[in-house]
Amino acid sequence: MTTAKSFNACIQQAILDNWDADALTDYQGVTLQYHDVARKIEKIHILFENSHVEKGDKIAICGRNSAHWAVTFLATLTYGAVAVPVLHEFNAEQIHNIVNHSGARLLFAGDYIVKEISADAMPHLEGIVNLPDFSLHVSRSEKLTYAREHLNYMFGSKYPRAFRKEHVNYHVDDAEELALINYTSGTTGFSKGVMLPYRSLWSNVEVIRRRPGRFVKPGDNILSILPMAHMYGMAVEFLFGFCHGCHLFFLTRLPSPAIIAKAFAEIRPAIIIAVPLIIEKIIRKKVFPVIQNNRMRLLLAMPVVSKKVKEKICQQVYEAFGGRAYEVIVGGAPLSKEVEEFLLSIGFPVTLGYGTTECGPLISYCDHQEFVAGSCGRVIDRMEVQILSPDPEHVPGEIVTRGTNVMLGYYQDEVATAKVVDENGWYHTGDLGTMDSRQNVFIRGRIKNMLLGSNGQNIYPEEIEDKLNSMPLVAESIVVQQGEKLVALVYPDQDDKDGFTDEEMQGVMEQNRNDLNGQLPHYCQLSQIRLHDEEFQKTPKKSIKRYLYQNI
């Protein structure tokens, strides 16, 4: 395994070392080999150069996972521009906010994204490029229009005798140089653009290459399930896989359990990066119904046969994930205790990691053979962790961390940055945890109000409440999480509710819920609105005491 000392050097080395190998495949679609990726990167570089895109300029990317999404991201960083990956699940208003706040010059957008967004709402954008074929959807620049129309001619003129390995020569990145801005939210007033330098991307990739990467070979298959605009999916699936010379497959559509199961069977990935929802659905739907009957319970209770039964069950579960994976790494949200205990009891190779967008994302992780039940792995290389507690092993305290992975700060928001990164460089995660003597990290709760969706998405209840509080008959509200669902508790406006029966009030709230959900991505939509009879208890600062209502 060749170790490069910078991120762009990793990308360049991967392309040169695997020139004729398969690199990126849109599932059941076209495959690009590493030399094809290099050619497309070079064409985008020519487009940038002739459109007068400068190093450090912002390039936004929004669409479902695809080979062209990956190519655009790699082209942006290897040119020296700053990538702004945008979750395709954000609605049009949120996408507009991110593009405007970041100051992006160009937006590369997926086919269904371009139908939803409005160029007029992004007045400073110079152009919108269609991700499927890199055609121009909108151009406000004569230089951009000319460059795109003459791109093939320009490429042929620059490389008249074919594009070869020796032509691959990428921007030499500095460790502290800004590589990307990843937004934790898309709503005005709540948006925070996490500025990640090249060192953070390089460090995250190196952690995975040095650990599970020892058991994953160049040319092995990896299935990309998680959104590449989310740092977990980007770093651990996409960037690691590409830098390691693997063959990445992108589903390019909504990853339903049925599609994922079919893809696992066909692609047989060498390693699986997943959120709890995927693992839990496979176990609960395909495994538990088989083993949770009286006969199987009896066999599992008999020491003589229990071991063989568990080995057989483990093999069946293993096959459900394709039958080749060295391990399954779960992150983004807590794994159900029931499912974790089951997988460990049958000897299944599962492990958990912990991280945040602000760390690009990894803070802790360990190999499944060293994994301690209930933990999120051990503190990774080049990172330090402290628990702000008088007894870090037994009394939970806030988890703080510093090291190579930590962000530069929040884009254009020094106040928010100062709140989470102290003068000694410690990033305050807002999570409660403990840590044992071997540096295994155990998450015990959350200080921050942020909720985690079952797919690992960040959910900010204040954003939902802000919209809900402006709706008919709502005085104040609080959004809580119950299992995988979000429920809003609403204290009605006392001045306006007179004359309404309870049934009519519920009807108004149901209409509010439908109207609100129409403004929100699917992962943070409300399943129910419940009426609360009394005004919510508050702190001296008039903030609702959220902890009082989490279990209602």
Secondary structure, DSSP 8 states (H G I E B T S, - for coil): ----SSHHHHHHHHHHHTTTSEEEEETTS-EEEHHHHHHHHHHHHHHHHHTT--TT-EEEEESSS-HHHHHHHHHHHHHT-EEEEE-TTS-HHHHHHHHHHHT-SEEEE-TTHHHH--GGG-TT--EEEETTT--EEEE--HHHHHHHHTHHHHHHHH-TT---GGG-------TTSEEEEEES--STTT--EEEEEHHHHHHHHHHHHHTGGGGS-TT-EEEE-S-TTSHHIIIIIIIHHHHTT-EEEE--S---HHHHHHHHHHH--SSEEE-HHHHHHHIIIIIHHHHSSHHHHHHHT-HHHHHHHHHHHHHHHHHHTTS--S-EEE-SS---HHHHHHHHHTT--EEE-EE-GGGSSEEE---GGG--TTS--BB-TTEEEEEESSSTTTS-EEEEEEETT--SEETT-HHHHHHHB-TTS-EEEEEEEEE-TT-BEEEEEESSS-EE-TTS-EE-HHHHHHHHTTSTTEEEEEEEEETTEEEEEEEE-TTT-TT--HHHHHHHHHHHHHHHHTTS-GGG-EEEEEE-SS---B-TTS-B-GGGGTT-
